Amino acid sequence: MPELVRTETWAPIPQAATLNRVDGRRYCSAANGTATCCGGWQFVYRGLTPGHSYRVTWDAATHGIDTPGDALVGHAFWSDLAPDAHRTNTQCNWDYVCGESVAVDQVRFDAVVAAPADSDGMLTVRATLRWVETGAMEVSQPQVTDLGPVQPSPPVRVAVVTGREDFAQAMCATVAKRVEYYAGMCERVCAERGVQLIALPEICLQWHVPGSPVDNAVDVPGPETGRFAEIARHFECVIVVGLQERAGSAVHNSAVIIATDGSIAGTYRKAHLASFEAVSGILPGRDFPVAETTVGRIGCNICMDSSAAESSRMVGLNGADFLVLPIMGDHRASRWSRGNPQLDEDRWRCIMRTRAMDNQLTMVVARNNSRGSCIVDRSGTLLAYSDGTSDSIVADVARDDGFRKWNGGCFRQVNWRQRRPHLYDAFVDPGPVALQRLRATGPKPDDGKMG
């Protein structure tokens, strides 16, 4: 069992040190009145078993601090760390222990972390006060609980099913024929490759079918999704189907997530419509839901959503493991002048890899024309990419990928813990500068002046 061997104050430099004292079972740190203030307490444990998971928890009370999420930070370093060490370089792995407000001026720090295979059995837990000139925190001694050996999770086998780039559209001139076309390919890839998650393209059930979206839209659930529900149940896989959905008097461009039991696990409705869609009678969606499934948490974007960075960021913030993107194309990855669209595959790959890394999730991209469909893990690595010559692409996605920064920090934790949401008001406000640019996008008029 973990044994506490030392409790001590820590600070990166003496002039930054907090004002520390012990009050019974509370460890108190007060700001020192300077802008350099940074320090607090560290607790050193030994006897941790490499390869085991541990829950690390402590409580903190704050006094006179407006932004506890900024000012208080917790770390777990897998080493016996010196009390003035703040740049560990490649010395050890480390994890954030994130805090959550549980009451006014009360924060609970809680994380499950894994002792690395090369650990020497030492763990240093730090509770730090920073970035304030006034205020104080009081923390309890961290509790470190052994949860036993880490249980590895098997990878998820993912398929993107599109059909070949050159397949005959005339053979799929009705919704019913398109259902059978895609259902047949889904059955084959399940039977031959044992896939657990399938992504289909944008509005694939109505693509190139004559008639308006209002005429061709289908109910969810309905006979069309029912066909894919049968496949999902039989092969125990999750299927994401792109379609035009009828919901009362509204029509949406939707992605329907069908669970392994054939039920509808979630429906995402495209929030950012293409310019022609926005005046076609199609109604945009209003949120970015994430569905719990047997293969992990799945969120979706659809086509033009990809152009708004907020779309994938919201899916990431909502805790998705996978972002499924049914898409026809991306105007950023085409020509930048009027004319027939041309796929720029270098830009396309750059967009998809960036979305995966920025939001620390796996991108599963299903393009109607096949070419460019891809599966990208959260390190930005292309696991599979379609050149348009096959009906589907398949890749195994690791659930326990273990990605760490060069200095030992967990990529996913750093990605989210570094955020400072109270600074981002303009992120959801067009703002005067953006509005001015929208109102004057063309060449400036000649005012007769030189220069």
C-alpha positions in Angstrom: 0.0 0.0 0.0 1.2 3.6 -0.6 3.0 5.1 2.4 3.4 8.8 3.0 7.1 9.4 3.7 7.4 13.2 3.5 5.3 16.3 3.5 7.0 19.6 2.6 6.5 23.0 1.1 7.5 23.6 -2.5 8.3 26.6 -4.7 10.1 27.1 -8.0 12.2 29.9 -6.6 12.4 31.4 -3.1 10.8 34.8 -4.1 7.7 33.0 -5.5 7.1 30.9 -2.4 3.7 31.0 -0.8 3.2 31.7 3.0 2.7 28.2 4.4 1.6 26.8 7.7 -0.1 23.7 9.1 -3.4 24.0 10.9 -4.3 20.6 12.4 -5.0 18.4 9.4 -5.1 21.3 7.0 -2.1 22.4 5.0 -2.4 26.2 4.3 -0.8 28.3 1.6 -1.4 32.1 1.3 -0.4 34.4 -1.5 2.8 36.4 -0.8 1.6 39.7 -2.3 3.6 39.5 -5.5 2.7 38.6 -9.1 5.4 35.9 -9.1 3.5 33.9 -6.4 3.7 30.1 -7.0 4.0 27.3 -4.6 2.3 25.2 -1.9 2.6 21.7 -0.6 3.9 18.4 -1.9 3.3 14.9 -0.4 5.8 12.1 -1.3 4.7 8.5 -1.3 6.5 5.2 -1.8 5.4 1.6 -2.3 3.4 2.1 -5.4 3.3 -0.8 -7.8 4.3 -0.3 -11.4 1.4 -1.1 -13.7 -1.3 -0.4 -11.1 -4.0 2.3 -11.2 -4.4 4.7 -8.3 -7.1 7.1 -7.3 -5.6 10.4 -5.9 -8.0 12.7 -4.1 -7.9 15.8 -1.8 -10.1 18.7 -0.8 -9.3 22.3 -1.0 -10.9 25.3 0.6 -10.3 28.8 -0.9 -10.3 32.2 0.6 -10.5 35.4 -1.4 -9.8 33.7 -4.8 -12.1 34.6 -7.7 -10.9 32.0 -10.2 -10.0 28.8 -8.3 -9.8 26.9 -11.6 -6.9 29.1 -12.6 -5.3 29.6 -9.2 -5.3 26.1 -7.9 -3.6 23.2 -9.7 -2.8 19.6 -8.8 -0.1 17.3 -10.1 1.0 13.7 -9.7 4.7 13.1 -10.5 5.9 9.6 -10.8 9.2 10.4 -9.0 10.6 11.6 -5.7 10.6 15.3 -6.8 12.9 17.9 -5.2 10.9 20.7 -3.5 12.2 23.3 -6.0 11.8 21.2 -9.2 9.3 22.7 -11.7 10.8 21.7 -15.0 11.0 17.9 -14.9 12.3 17.6 -18.6 12.3 13.8 -19.3 12.8 12.8 -15.7 9.4 11.1 -15.2 5.8 10.8 -16.3 3.3 13.2 -14.7 -0.4 13.7 -14.6 -2.8 16.5 -13.8 -5.1 15.9 -10.8 -8.0 18.1 -11.9 -10.2 20.0 -9.5 -14.0 20.5 -9.5 -16.0 23.0 -7.5 -18.3 21.1 -5.2 -19.5 24.1 -3.1 -18.8 27.8 -2.7 -15.1 28.1 -2.1 -14.7 24.3 -2.0 -12.8 22.3 -4.6 -12.4 18.5 -4.9 -9.3 17.2 -6.6 -9.8 13.7 -8.0 -8.0 11.6 -10.7 -7.3 8.0 -11.6 -3.7 7.7 -12.7 -1.5 4.7 -13.6 2.0 4.0 -12.3 4.3 3.6 -15.3 5.9 0.3 -16.0 9.3 1.8 -15.3 8.2 3.5 -12.1 10.5 3.1 -9.0 7.4 3.1 -6.8 7.7 6.8 -5.8 4.9 9.4 -6.3 5.0 13.1 -5.5 1.6 14.8 -5.2 1.5 18.6 -5.4 -1.1 21.1 -4.4 -0.2 24.5 -5.9 -1.4 28.1 -5.5 -0.4 30.4 -8.3 -1.2 33.6 -10.3 -2.7 35.5 -7.4 -1.3 38.3 -5.2 -3.9 37.8 -2.5 -6.0 34.9 -1.2 -5.3 31.5 0.3 -6.0 27.8 0.1 -6.3 25.0 2.7 -5.8 21.4 1.5 -6.2 18.1 3.1 -3.6 15.3 2.9 -4.1 13.5 -0.4 -5.5 10.0 -0.3 -3.8 7.5 -2.6 -5.8 4.3 -3.2 -4.5 1.3 -5.1 -7.1 0.2 -7.6 -5.2 -2.9 -8.8 -3.5 -3.7 -12.1 -4.4 -1.7 -15.1 -6.8 -3.6 -17.3 -5.9 -3.0 -20.9 -8.8 -2.2 -23.3 -8.8 -3.9 -26.7 -8.6 -1.7 -29.7 -11.7 -0.7 -31.7 -11.9 -1.8 -35.3 -13.3 1.1 -37.3 -14.5 1.1 -40.9 -15.5 3.9 -43.3 -17.9 2.6 -45.9 -18.3 4.7 -49.0 -18.2 2.7 -52.2 -15.6 3.3 -54.8 -15.0 6.7 -56.3 -16.2 5.6 -59.7 -19.4 3.7 -58.8 -22.5 4.2 -60.9 -24.9 6.7 -59.5 -27.7 5.6 -61.9 -27.9 2.3 -60.0 -29.0 4.2 -56.8 -31.7 6.5 -58.0 -34.1 5.9 -55.1 -33.7 6.0 -51.3 -34.6 2.3 -51.1 -31.8 1.4 -53.6 -29.3 3.5 -51.7 -30.2 1.8 -48.5 -29.5 -1.6 -50.0 -26.3 -0.4 -51.6 -24.8 0.8 -48.3 -26.4 -2.0 -46.3 -24.7 -4.6 -48.5 -21.3 -3.0 -48.1 -21.8 -2.8 -44.3 -22.7 -6.5 -44.1 -19.6 -7.4 -46.1 -17.1 -5.4 -44.1 -18.7 -6.8 -40.9 -18.5 -10.4 -42.0 -15.0 -10.1 -43.5 -13.3 -7.7 -41.1 -15.2 -7.9 -37.9 -15.6 -4.2 -37.5 -17.1 -2.6 -34.4 -17.8 0.9 -35.7 -18.9 1.9 -39.2 -19.2 5.5 -40.6 -21.3 6.2 -43.7 -21.1 9.4 -45.8 -23.2 12.6 -45.6 -26.9 12.2 -46.6 -25.9 8.9 -48.2 -29.4 7.6 -48.4 -30.6 10.6 -50.5 -27.4 11.6 -52.3 -28.2 12.1 -56.1 -31.8 10.9 -55.6 -34.1 13.1 -57.6 -36.4 15.3 -55.6 -36.1 17.9 -52.8 -34.9 17.2 -49.2 -38.5 17.6 -48.1 -39.6 14.9 -50.5 -36.9 12.4 -49.7 -36.4 12.9 -46.0 -37.0 9.8 -43.8 -38.2 9.3 -40.2 -35.8 8.3 -37.5 -36.4 5.6 -36.4 -38.0 4.2 -39.5 -37.7 1.5 -42.1 -34.5 3.0 -43.6 -32.6 3.1 -40.3 -34.3 -0.2 -39.4 -32.3 -2.0 -42.1 -29.0 -0.8 -40.5 -30.3 -1.6 -37.1 -30.6 -5.3 -38.2 -27.0 -5.3 -39.3 -25.9 -3.6 -36.0 -27.7 -6.2 -33.9 -26.5 -9.2 -36.0 -22.8 -8.2 -36.1 -22.8 -6.3 -32.7 -21.4 -3.1 -34.3 -22.2 0.6 -34.1 -23.3 2.3 -37.4 -23.4 6.0 -38.1 -25.7 6.8 -41.0 -25.9 10.1 -42.8 -29.4 11.0 -44.0 -32.0 13.7 -44.4 -34.2 13.4 -41.4 -37.9 14.4 -41.1 -38.8 15.6 -37.7 -42.4 16.9 -37.7 -42.5 19.7 -40.2 -38.7 20.2 -40.1 -36.0 18.5 -42.3 -32.5 18.1 -41.0 -29.2 17.0 -42.4 -28.5 14.4 -39.7 -26.1 11.7 -38.6 -27.8 8.8 -36.8 -25.9 6.7 -34.4 -27.3 3.1 -34.2 -26.2 1.1 -31.2 -25.3 -2.6 -31.1 -28.8 -3.5 -29.9 -30.3 -1.7 -32.9 -31.6 1.2 -30.9 -30.9 4.9 -31.8 -28.0 5.9 -29.5 -28.1 9.5 -30.7 -28.9 11.8 -33.5 -26.8 14.8 -34.5 -28.3 17.5 -36.7 -25.9 19.6 -38.8 -25.5 23.0 -37.1 -23.6 24.9 -39.8 -25.4 24.5 -43.1 -23.7 25.0 -46.5 -24.7 28.2 -48.2 -27.2 26.5 -50.5 -28.6 24.4 -47.7 -29.2 27.4 -45.6 -31.9 28.7 -48.0 -33.3 25.3 -49.0 -35.8 24.7 -46.2 -33.4 22.6 -44.2 -33.3 23.5 -40.5 -30.0 23.6 -38.7 -29.3 21.8 -35.4 -28.8 23.4 -32.1 -26.3 21.3 -30.1 -23.4 18.8 -30.2 -24.5 15.7 -28.4 -22.2 12.8 -27.6 -23.6 9.3 -27.4 -22.4 6.5 -25.1 -21.8 3.3 -27.0 -20.1 0.0 -26.5 -17.0 1.3 -28.4 -16.8 4.6 -26.7 -18.3 8.1 -26.7 -19.2 9.2 -30.2 -20.0 12.7 -31.4 -20.5 14.0 -35.0 -19.9 16.9 -37.3 -21.3 17.1 -40.8 -19.5 18.7 -43.8 -19.6 22.5 -43.3 -19.4 22.0 -39.6 -15.7 21.2 -40.1 -15.1 24.8 -41.3 -16.1 26.2 -37.9 -13.5 25.3 -35.3 -16.2 25.5 -32.6 -17.9 22.4 -34.0 -15.2 19.9 -33.3 -14.2 21.7 -30.1 -17.7 21.3 -28.7 -17.6 17.6 -29.5 -14.2 17.4 -27.7 -15.4 19.4 -24.7 -18.4 17.0 -24.5 -16.0 14.1 -23.9 -16.0 12.3 -27.2 -13.5 9.5 -28.1 -14.6 9.5 -31.7 -15.7 12.4 -34.0 -17.5 10.9 -37.0 -17.6 13.3 -39.9 -19.8 12.5 -42.8 -18.7 15.0 -45.5 -18.9 15.7 -49.2 -16.0 18.1 -49.3 -14.3 21.1 -47.6 -14.1 24.5 -49.4 -10.7 25.1 -47.7 -9.4 21.9 -49.4 -10.6 22.9 -52.9 -9.7 25.7 -55.3 -9.7 29.3 -53.9 -11.4 30.8 -57.0 -14.6 30.2 -58.9 -14.8 27.0 -60.9 -15.5 23.3 -60.6 -14.3 22.0 -57.1 -10.9 20.2 -57.0 -9.9 18.2 -54.0 -6.5 19.3 -52.6 -5.6 16.2 -50.6 -2.7 17.8 -48.8 -4.9 20.5 -47.3 -7.6 17.9 -46.7 -5.3 15.7 -44.6 -4.0 18.8 -42.8 -7.5 19.8 -41.7 -8.5 16.3 -40.5 -5.2 15.7 -38.6 -5.4 19.2 -37.0 -9.0 18.5 -35.8 -7.9 15.2 -34.2 -4.9 16.7 -32.4 -6.6 19.9 -31.3 -9.5 18.0 -29.7 -7.7 14.8 -28.7 -10.1 12.4 -30.3 -10.1 10.0 -33.3 -11.5 11.5 -36.5 -13.5 9.1 -38.6 -14.1 10.8 -41.9 -16.6 9.4 -44.5 -16.6 11.3 -47.8 -19.3 10.6 -50.4 -16.8 10.4 -53.3 -14.7 8.0 -51.3 -11.3 9.6 -52.0 -10.1 11.4 -48.8 -12.1 9.3 -46.4 -9.8 8.6 -43.5 -9.3 7.5 -39.9 -6.9 9.7 -37.9 -6.0 9.0 -34.3 -5.6 11.7 -31.7 -1.8 12.0 -32.3 -2.7 13.1 -35.9 -1.5 9.8 -37.4 -3.4 8.7 -40.5 -4.3 5.1 -39.7 -6.2 4.6 -43.0 -6.8 6.7 -46.1 -8.9 6.0 -49.1 -7.6 6.6 -52.6 -11.0 6.0 -54.0 -10.4 2.4 -55.4 -12.1 0.4 -52.6 -15.5 0.2 -51.0 -14.2 0.8 -47.5 -11.2 1.4 -45.3 -10.5 -0.2 -42.0 -8.2 0.6 -39.0 -7.7 -0.6 -35.4 -7.8 2.4 -33.0 -6.1 1.9 -29.7 -8.2 2.9 -26.7 -5.2 2.9 -24.4 -2.8 4.7 -26.7 -0.6 6.1 -23.9 0.3 9.3 -25.8 2.6 11.6 -23.7 4.4 14.8 -24.3 8.2 14.7 -24.6 8.3 15.9 -20.9 6.1 13.1 -19.7 2.8 14.9 -19.4 -0.4 13.2 -20.8 -1.4 14.8 -24.1 -5.1 14.7 -23.5 -4.9 16.1 -20.0 -2.6 19.0 -21.1 -4.9 19.7 -24.0 -7.9 20.4 -21.8 -6.2 21.5 -18.5 -4.4 24.4 -20.1 -7.6 26.0 -21.2 -8.8 29.3 -19.4 -12.5 29.5 -20.3 -13.1 32.8 -18.5 -10.9 34.5 -21.1 -12.9 33.3 -24.1 -16.0 35.5 -24.1 -15.1 36.7 -27.7 -15.1 33.1 -28.9 -18.9 33.1 -29.0 -19.3 36.8 -29.9 -18.8 37.9 -33.6 -17.4 41.2 -32.3 -17.1 44.5 -34.1 -13.9 43.6 -36.0 -15.4 40.4 -37.4 -18.6 42.2 -38.3 -16.8 45.0 -40.1 -14.9 42.4 -42.2 -18.2 40.6 -43.1 -19.7 43.9 -44.2 -16.7 44.8 -46.5 -15.3 41.7 -48.1 -14.8 43.1 -51.6 -12.0 45.3 -53.0 -11.9 48.8 -51.5 -13.5 51.5 -53.6 -11.2 54.0 -55.4 -11.4 57.2 -53.3 -9.1 59.1 -55.7 -6.2 59.2 -53.2 -2.7 58.0 -54.0 -0.7 55.7 -51.7 
